[in-house]
Amino acid sequence: MLERFRQHLRTSGLIPRDKLVLVGYSGGADSTCLLHLLKSCGIDLAAAHLHHGQRPEADQELELCEALCIDLGVPFLSGHADVPTMAHHLKIGLEEAGREARYAFLGNAARRLQCDLIATAHTRDDLIETVLLNVTRGCGLHGLTGIPERRENIVRPCLVFSREEMREYCDRHGFWYHDDPSNSDLSFSRARIRHRVVRELRTINPSFDHVISRTVEILSEEDRFLNGMAAAALEQSKQPLNGALRFLTIDCEVAFDRNRLAALPPVLFKRGIRLAVQVLGSGLDYVQTGAIVTGVATSGQGAVTSEEGTVAVEWNPKTIHVRRLDVAPPFRQPLTFPGETICEELGWVLAAAHDSRRPDRMDRTDLTVAMNPSNLKGQLHCRSVRPGDEMQPAGFSGHRKVSTLLSEAKLTKAARARLPIICDMLGPIWVPGVCFENRIMPDSDAEEVILLGFRSRERAEGHNVGNAGEGLYVTDT
């Protein structure tokens, strides 16, 4: 089994040699086997064990898990969770609450130990049970693929092995392991699938496990192909948002040509919309997906909110717009001068410096501006837009509302919420990419100006702001 495991790691590339791996170690046969297999392969690893707060013998199991890790020379981290209380407060089942608690714990442990990957000990039996559970709940092609071998930083290198093989490995090496009583508790749906449904299906076809595994492999390949087709269709239908300020919302919204998407075969249209929502961190169920398809086909405009209420899919006669609803809370911070003001959460940088150069011309839509220092009042700061904000834009005789200027610039709601408004003590003086206050314009004979430049944090890397303001005139394209 060890040689088969080594070969699987080589062919799959799941765990590169230079990665630190955190093993989710419950003390059961599966995770005990995985721990030893990885250690035997020379993988740099640590182990994390979560006490679920459900059984009195769990205290002793934690101690035995730690003892085995000490024997193997594997760093060990433990944690506690009150899963019954968690299930009660969240109004979910014990199985689901335990899963949520485990993955939250493993994620925190991986960050604490600086592990690159998290390895869980799911087996072929777990894969089969998951497929059957998904069928009972109703699912599409993706649900029939069961458990993915890799999801983000989580890897499952034992899906090619049966639960029986893992147990035999532990017995052959004389390892301690425990059997979780919930695995035999028929009040849990997975246990009923395991002990009743799968057992009966094996009597119908003794090769049932291998047949299902082969089917999952075929469906996974087809699922990936359709995802690729849908992703390509999305890319071809994508519409630009927010002009030169598109970097502000690249992680929270995307827009597509309605006619092009609606002309796709329904299977690709549905899958494409689900992919777009998934990329923004949420999901669509069957009913929501159907409502979008029907709405786009029959109504001029409409909207559907995702399962968690965090992403909206909106459509009008020209566009299908997918956006996160929690884009940015109000913010305010002083401007570093000279230097850079960096907003890590929203991904932008404001650079400020003195300079002896005055640009030949300034366009109000530029992402760089030169200011007359003698006309600035007090310390500069940046903040999100507020109701009632006004300014006298260069080239205008009177004052205008900033909200109106943002609307005329055709910025989305998300971009307006994330765009910093640069102010002095009298109010807004510059809205990057939109307009600047008339009073800040440098005189023609000004010996020195203040340069401000706005760009994405990624674009700003490599550009240092010196006394001469080098790099401030780089614009995003």
Residue pairs with C-beta under 8 A, 6 or more apart in sequence:
1 37
1 161
1 165
1 169
2 37
2 40
2 41
4 160
4 161
5 37
5 41
5 157
5 158
5 161
6 41
8 14
8 157
8 160
9 15
9 41
9 157
12 149
12 157
14 149
14 150
14 155
14 157
15 21
15 38
15 43
15 117
15 119
15 155
15 157
17 42
17 43
19 43
19 44
19 116
19 117
20 44
20 45
20 46
20 113
20 114
20 115
20 116
20 117
21 38
21 43
21 44
21 45
21 46
21 115
21 116
21 117
21 118
21 119
21 155
22 45
22 46
22 47
22 48
22 106
22 109
22 110
22 113
22 115
22 117
22 118
22 119
23 31
23 34
23 35
23 38
23 45
23 46
23 47
23 48
23 74
23 119
23 121
24 31
24 48
24 102
24 106
24 118
24 119
24 120
24 121
25 31
25 32
25 35
25 47
25 48
25 49
25 65
25 69
25 76
26 49
26 50
26 65
26 121
26 180
27 49
27 61
27 62
27 64
27 65
27 176
27 177
27 178
28 121
28 177
28 178
28 179
28 180
29 163
29 166
29 167
29 170
29 177
29 179
30 121
30 122
30 123
30 158
30 163
30 166
31 120
31 121
32 68
32 170
32 175
32 176
32 177
33 121
33 158
33 166
33 167
33 169
33 170
33 175
34 119
34 120
34 121
34 157
34 158
34 166
35 45
35 47
35 68
35 69
35 72
35 74
36 72
36 169
36 170
36 173
36 175
37 157
37 158
37 169
38 45
38 119
38 157
39 45
39 72
39 73
39 74
45 74
45 119
46 74
46 75
46 76
46 77
46 113
46 115
47 65
47 69
47 74
47 75
47 76
47 77
48 76
48 77
48 78
48 79
48 105
48 106
48 109
48 110
48 113
49 62
49 65
49 66
49 76
49 77
49 78
49 79
50 78
50 79
50 80
50 81
50 101
50 102
50 105
50 106
51 58
51 59
51 62
51 78
51 79
51 80
51 81
52 58
52 81
52 83
52 98
52 101
53 80
53 81
53 82
53 83
53 84
53 85
54 83
54 84
54 94
55 181
57 178
61 178
62 78
64 176
64 178
65 76
65 78
66 76
66 78
68 175
68 176
69 75
69 76
70 76
75 113
77 109
77 112
77 113
79 105
79 108
79 109
81 101
81 105
83 94
83 97
83 98
83 101
84 94
84 97
86 97
86 100
86 101
87 93
87 94
87 96
87 97
90 97
90 100
92 100
94 182
94 188
95 182
95 188
95 189
95 190
103 154
106 118
106 120
106 154
107 118
109 115
110 117
110 118
110 153
116 153
117 153
117 154
117 155
118 153
118 154
118 155
119 154
119 155
119 156
119 157
120 154
120 155
120 156
121 156
121 158
121 166
122 147
122 156
122 158
122 159
123 158
123 159
123 161
123 162
123 163
123 165
123 166
124 159
124 160
124 161
124 162
124 163
124 209
124 213
125 162
125 163
125 194
125 198
125 209
126 147
126 159
126 163
127 146
127 147
127 159
127 212
127 213
127 216
128 146
128 198
128 209
128 212
128 213
129 190
129 193
129 194
129 198
130 146
130 147
131 143
131 144
131 145
131 146
131 212
131 216
132 193
132 197
132 198
133 189
133 190
133 193
134 143
134 144
134 146
135 143
135 144
136 189
136 193
137 143
138 286
140 286
141 219
141 222
141 223
141 226
142 223
144 215
144 216
144 219
145 216
145 219
145 220
145 223
146 216
147 156
147 159
148 156
149 155
149 156
149 157
149 159
150 156
158 166
162 209
167 177
170 177
182 188
182 191
183 191
183 194
184 191
184 195
185 191
186 192
186 195
186 196
198 208
201 208
202 208
202 209
205 211
226 267
226 268
226 271
227 271
227 275
229 268
229 271
230 268
230 271
230 272
230 275
231 272
231 275
233 260
233 261
233 264
233 268
233 272
234 254
234 256
234 261
234 272
234 275
234 276
236 260
237 256
237 257
237 260
237 261
238 254
238 255
238 256
238 257
239 255
239 256
239 257
239 319
240 246
240 255
241 249
241 253
241 254
241 255
241 412
241 415
242 248
242 249
242 410
242 411
242 412
242 415
243 365
243 409
243 410
243 433
244 365
244 367
244 433
244 475
244 476
244 477
245 367
245 411
245 415
245 419
245 432
245 433
246 476
247 347
247 348
247 455
247 456
247 458
247 459
247 476
248 346
248 347
248 348
248 414
248 415
248 418
248 419
248 456
249 323
249 327
249 412
249 414
249 415
249 418
250 347
251 347
252 280
252 323
252 324
252 327
252 414
253 280
253 321
253 322
253 323
253 324
253 327
253 412
253 414
254 276
254 279
254 280
254 321
254 322
254 323
255 319
255 320
255 321
255 322
256 276
256 319
256 320
256 321
256 322
257 318
257 319
257 320
258 296
258 315
258 316
258 317
258 318
258 319
258 320
259 318
261 269
261 272
261 273
261 296
261 320
262 269
262 296
262 297
264 272
266 293
269 293
269 296
270 289
270 293
273 284
273 289
273 292
273 313
273 320
273 322
274 283
274 284
274 289
276 313
276 322
277 283
277 284
277 306
277 311
277 313
277 322
280 310
280 311
280 322
280 323
280 324
281 310
281 311
281 324
282 306
282 307
282 308
282 310
282 311
283 306
283 307
283 308
284 292
284 304
284 306
284 307
284 313
285 307
288 304
288 305
288 306
288 307
291 304
292 304
292 313
292 315
295 302
295 304
295 315
296 302
296 315
296 320
299 315
300 316
300 317
301 314
301 315
301 316
301 317
302 314
302 315
303 312
303 313
303 314
303 315
304 312
304 313
305 311
305 312
305 313
305 325
306 312
306 313
309 325
310 324
310 325
310 326
311 322
311 323
311 324
311 325
312 321
312 322
312 323
312 325
313 320
313 321
313 322
314 320
314 321
314 322
314 323
315 321
321 412
323 412
323 413
323 414
324 414
327 413
327 414
327 417
327 418
328 345
328 346
328 384
328 414
328 417
328 418
330 383
330 384
330 386
331 343
331 346
331 383
331 384
331 420
332 381
332 382
332 383
332 384
333 341
333 343
333 381
333 382
333 383
334 341
334 379
334 380
334 381
335 341
335 350
335 352
335 379
335 380
335 381
335 382
335 422
336 352
337 352
337 380
337 450
338 352
338 353
338 354
338 465
338 467
339 351
339 352
339 353
339 465
340 349
340 350
340 351
340 352
340 460
340 465
341 349
341 350
341 351
341 352
341 382
342 348
342 349
342 457
343 349
343 420
343 457
344 457
346 418
347 456
347 457
347 458
348 418
348 420
348 454
348 455
348 456
348 457
349 454
349 455
349 456
349 457
349 460
350 382
350 420
350 422
350 452
350 453
350 454
351 451
351 452
351 453
351 454
351 455
351 460
351 463
351 465
351 469
351 471
351 472
352 380
352 450
352 451
352 452
352 453
352 465
353 450
353 451
353 465
353 466
353 467
353 468
353 469
353 472
354 373
354 448
354 449
354 450
354 451
354 467
354 469
355 370
355 448
355 449
355 450
355 451
355 468
355 469
355 472
356 447
356 448
356 449
356 468
357 449
357 468
357 469
358 370
358 442
358 444
358 446
358 449
359 368
359 370
359 473
362 369
362 370
362 394
362 436
362 441
364 393
364 394
364 395
364 434
364 435
364 436
365 409
365 433
365 434
365 435
366 433
366 475
367 432
367 433
367 453
367 454
367 455
367 475
367 476
368 451
368 452
368 453
368 454
368 472
368 473
368 475
369 430
369 432
369 436
369 440
369 451
369 452
370 442
370 449
370 450
370 451
371 429
371 430
371 436
371 440
371 441
371 442
371 449
371 450
371 451
371 452
372 439
372 440
372 441
372 442
372 443
372 446
372 449
372 450
373 448
373 449
373 450
375 439
375 440
376 424
376 429
376 440
376 450
377 424
377 425
377 426
378 424
378 425
378 426
379 424
379 425
380 422
380 423
380 424
380 429
381 422
381 423
382 420
382 421
382 422
382 423
383 420
383 421
383 423
384 417
384 418
384 419
384 420
384 421
385 402
385 403
385 406
385 416
385 417
385 419
385 421
386 421
387 403
388 401
389 401
389 402
389 403
389 421
389 427
389 428
390 399
390 400
390 401
390 402
390 427
390 428
391 399
391 400
391 402
391 405
391 427
391 428
391 429
391 431
391 435
391 437
392 398
392 399
392 400
392 437
392 438
392 439
393 400
393 405
393 435
393 436
393 437
393 438
394 435
394 436
394 437
394 438
394 441
395 438
396 438
402 421
402 428
402 431
403 416
405 431
405 434
405 435
406 416
406 419
406 431
406 434
409 433
409 434
411 419
411 434
419 431
419 432
419 433
419 434
420 432
420 454
421 428
421 430
421 431
422 428
422 429
422 430
422 431
422 432
422 452
423 429
428 437
429 436
429 437
429 439
429 440
430 436
430 437
430 440
430 452
432 454
433 454
442 449
451 469
451 472
452 472
453 469
453 471
453 472
453 473
453 474
455 474
455 475
455 476
456 476
459 474
459 476
463 470
463 471
463 474
464 470
464 471
465 471
465 472
